[in-house]
């Protein structure tokens, strides 16, 4: 089933009409629409465009925000956070804060409040803003003051009247479920960025954790392109977005070395020179090659590699006639993999380590998600690791099955 979606005509950041199609995927269902019953899901185009004026990479169509995040509001997702990672996260943010007093930290899209707890433990005053009322209540029950409601200009002005402006604003999406109020997931990122800036007090710090498109291209990470992400930022394009608002890019960091996710730090202040100091920061970043990504060769390389991997996988599946072929992984990104490689009718079922996904059906093709113990059925001939970025960990969990496993991207 296909519903209406509207192609974009101007850049979401700078408003330019100088947009080019850089990747065209198979149309897919919404990536997080795992359900407890089989459904007839809507299929949407998945095309990626790039603005030649500001280099922002973005989804090529506008789809109803309420439709995209319907499951987020219907369900109450659970979150798992590695304590070592969270500790490094808090230390990274606090190292950028040079104020004398303990800061007032506000998280946009605070989910169950789990990320704000360690900030409160180091003496910060914290406040969560969460549009899922059930999650907001869970956070409140944990002792994290949380305001339930949509993040917009009216709500931010009400927050400032009640609590005052924020010293630190956190925008994060690194703990599983995609959040509707994350900057990268908003249709109108200019308006959203402006509201974020208004929440931030004078000399405040903005910390945004999001996928870095430069790293995605360098490493051939194609499965993070899906409808929930409207924008894919580079060092340059995210700087271009916030510079007119008086925020300067002061640091681009990694919480985990080698991650495709970057922490973008901005500072606000009337005495700053956002243009000059931002350029200085960008120039000293060794990984910054934003201008290169306005060229076509990097996109062409990714498209060729996807086509090559698809052909290899089709050949391999053909060798297992009469035996079951199953997929390992039931994440958001797996939806893109299944559609792009035309695996929906080739797989018997999926397995996943996330107990929240077990017992559900996959987007579009309604593949049942089973526990990993199902992999040990004798009639399974091939296990395709769809969550390919976690292939080593998956193989280590199931050493007896390694001879049956193949990684989708290799």
N, C-alpha and C positions, 0 to 999 in steps of 0.2 A: 504494500500500500504506500502511495506517495502523496504527501500533502504539500501545500504551497510553501516555498521558501523564496526569499527575494535576494537576487544577486546584489552585492555591494557595487556602488558606482564611484565612491570616494574613499580615501584612506581614513581609517578610524582615528588616526592620530593627527595628521597635518591637514586633512581635507583635500589633498591632491587627487586629481583624476588619473594620474600617471601610474596606473596599476598594471601589473603583468601576472599572468597565470604561470606559476613555477612548478606546481605539482598537481596532478589530477588523480585522485584515488577512486576506487570503486565506491558508488553510493552505499551508505551504511545506515543501520539503525543507530539510535543514540547509545553511546558506549556504556552508560551505567544503568541501562534499563533491564537489569536482571530482575526477574519476577518469580513469584511462587507458583504461578500457573502459566500455561502456554498463552501467548498473545500474538496478535497480528500487528506487528510494529510498523510504524511509519519509517520509510526509508528516505534519507536526505542526501543531496549531493555533498561530496567532501572534496572541495577544491581549495588549494592554498595559493594566495596571491601575495605579491610583494610590492610595496610602494617604492618607486624609484626616486622619490624626493627625500623621504626620511628613512628608508630601508625597513620600515615595519613589515614583518611577515604576519599575515592575518587570514582568517577564514574568509572564503569568498562569498558566503551567503549569510543573510540575516535570518535566524530562526527564532521563534518565540522563546524568550528567556524562561517563561513559566513552563513551557513544554520540555525544554532541555533539562531543567532541574526539578521536574515533577517528583521524581523518586526521592530526591533529597528531602523534600518537605513531607512526603508521605511516610517515610521510614525514619527510624532513629538509628543511624549507623553507629558502630562502635569504633574506637580508635586505639591503636597500639603504638606506643612511642618508646623508642629505645632510650634508656636513661642516659647512656653515654653521649648519644647524639644531642639530646635535649640540653645536657650540661654544656656541651661545646657551643650550642646555639645561643644559650643565654650569655655565655662568656663572650661570644663574638659581638653580640648586640651591646653589652655593657661596656666593652672595650672602646666602642665608638662614642659612648656617652661620656662627655667630659665635664658634666655639671657637678657642682659641689654637693647638691642635695640629691636624695633618692628620687628618681624620676617617677612621673605618673605615666604608666604604660597602658595604652589602649590597643587591643587587638580587634581588627575588622574581620569578622567571620571566625569567632572564637570557639566554635563547636562546643565541646563539653568542658572547656576551660582548662584542659590538661596542659597546654603550653604556658598559661599564665601562672599556674601554681609555682613553678620554680622561680619566676620573677618575683612573686610575693615573698618567697622564702629568702631572697637576697635583699629584702627591704623595700621593694618597689610598691607603690600604690597601683593597683591594677583594676582594669575594667574591660569586660568583654562586650562585644556587640554581635549578636547572633540572630539570624532571621528564622531559624528553626526553633520554634517556641519550646519543643520538647528538650532539645539539647540545651537551650538557655536555662531551663529549669534544673537539668542535671548539673550544670556548672554552678548554679546558685546553691544547690544542695551540697556541693563540695566546698562551699565557702568563697567562691569567686563571684563577686558582684557582676551581674550580667544584665544588659538591657536587651530585651527581646524585640525585634522589629527590623524592618528593612533599613539598609544603609543608604541614605540620601541626604540632600541638603537640609531639609526640614528636621530630620532626626539628629543630624550633627549639630545644628544650632541649638536644639533642645538639650543635647548632651553638654555642650559648652556652658549653657546657662546653669545647668545643674551641677556639673563636676569641674568646669573649667577646661581650658585647652590642654591637649596632651603634650607631654615632653617627648615621648616616643610613641610612634604608631607602627604597629606590626601588621604586615599583610603576608600571610603564609598559606601554603597549600601543599605542604610536604608530608602530610600524615594520612595519605590514602584518599578518601572521598573528595571529589572536586567540589569546591565551595562556590555558590552562586555570587558571592560578594568579593571574590578575588579579582584583582585588577585584570588579570589575563583572561578571565571568563566573562567579562562585561561587554555588551554590544557597544556601548558608548563610553569608550575608555577616557576620552577627553573630559567628559562631565564627571566621571568617577574620580579621575585624578584631581580635578579641581576641588571636589568635596573632601578628599583625603587631605589635601593641602590646607583647607579651611580648619579641619580638626586639629592640625598641628600648630602648637604655639610657637612664638618667636624663638629662634635658635633651636627649634626642635629637631629631632632625628626621625627619619622615615626608613624603615627596614623592610624591603620587599624580597621575599624568597620566591623564585620562579624558574622555570626551565630557561636555559640560555640557548637560543637558536644557533649560535655559532658552534657550540659544542655538539648539538644535535646533528648538525650537518657534518662536522668533522668525523663523528663516530657512526654515522649512518643510522641514527635512531629515528625511524620513520613512524613507529607505532604510537608516539605521543601526539600525532596529529589526529584530532577528533573534534566533534562539534562542541564539546564543553569548553574548549580553548578557542577564544576568539582572536587572541593575539599571542605572538611568540617574539619575545624581546631579545635584542642584542644589547651590548653595552651602549652603542650609539643610539639606537632607536628609543630605549627607555629614557636616556638622557634628554633626547629631543622632546619627549612628552612632558617632562617635568620642568625643563629649563624656563619656559615662559611663565611658570607659576612661581618663580623665584627660588626654586630648589636646585642645589648643585649636587652633582654626583661626586661623592668624596671617596668611595671605596667600592670595589667589586671583590667579593670574597667567596671562598668555598668552606662550608662547614665540614664536608667530607671530601678529602682530596680525590680528584678524579671524577667527581660527580658532574652530571650534566646540569645540575641546579646551581644557580648563583644567588648570593645575597647582595642585593644592590642597596647601598646606603646613600641617602640624600640628607643634606642639612639645609635648614631654612634660616634666613636672616636678612634683614634689610641692608646690612652693611656688606653683604657678600657680592661677589661678581660671578654669577652662575656661569656665564659664557666662558670667561677666561679660565676659571679654576676647573670647570668641567673638562675643557679641552686638555688641560694639563694632566688630569687624572687619566683620561682616555689614552693619551700619548704614552704614558708609562706602563700601560697594561700590555704585557707581551702577547696575550691571547686575543687582543682586540684587532679584528680584521673586518670591521663592519662594511667598509666600502666593497670588499671583495664579494660580499654576499648580495650585492646588487648585480652581480654578473650571473650568467646562466650556467656556467660549467659545474658549479657545486650542486645545483639542483639536478642537472642532467646526470651527474654521477650517481646521485641517490636513486633516481628513477631507473637507471640501468641496473643497479645492484638489486633493487626490488624485483625487477623482471627476471634477472638471472636466478635469484633465490626461488622465485615461484616455479620456474621451469625445472630446477633441480628437485624441488619438493614433489612436483607432479610425477616426475620419473620415479622417484623413490616410492611414493604411495602405490604406484602401479605394480610394484613388485610384491605387494602384500594382498593380492586378490584372495578372498576367502578368509582373511584374518581381520580382526578388529584393528582399526586405527583410532587412537584417542588423543586428546590434547591436554597438555599440562598448563594450567593457568586459566583464571576466570576474572581477570582484572578489566579495568576500563580499556587499557591499551590492546588487550587481546581481541576486542571487537574489531578494531582496525585490521589486525593481522588476519583474522578469519575471513573478512570480506575481501581484502586485497588479494589474498592468495587462494580465494575460492574454495575454502575448506568447509563451508557450512554443511554441504551434503556429503562430505567425505569422512567426517568424524562421527563416531558412535556416541561419545559423551566427552565432557571435560572433567578434570579434577582440579581441586585447589586446596591449599593449606588454610585458607581463610574460612572459618566455620560459618561466617555470615553468608557466604556464597553457596555453601553446600545445601542441596535441596532446592535450589532455584534453577531457572531456565535462562539461557543466554539470550542476549538481544537479537531479535530478527529470526534466527534459525531455531530457537527454542531447544538448544542442546542442553540436556540435563547436566547439572554440576554435581559430581559425586565426591565422596571422600577419597583421599589418596590411596587407601587400602584397596580400592577397586582396580588399581593398576596391576595387581598381582593375579588377575584372572588369566588362566592358561591360554585362552584363545586370543589374547592381545598380541599382535605382531609388531606394532610400531607405536611408539609414544612420541608425539611431536611436542617439544618444549616451546610453547607459544610465548611464554614469559621469558624470552631469550636472554634478557639482561641479568637474569638470576639463574642461568643454566648451571653454573658451577655448584651453587648451593643446592639446587634440585638434585643434581647427580650425586652429590655427597650424601644426601638424605636417603637415596635409594640405590646403593652400590650394586645390588643384585639385578637391577633393571637397566644398568647403563648400556648394555649391548643392544637393547631395544630402543634407546633414546636417540633422537636426532634434534638438533637445534634449528629452529625455523629460519634463522638468518644466516646460516653457514652452509 
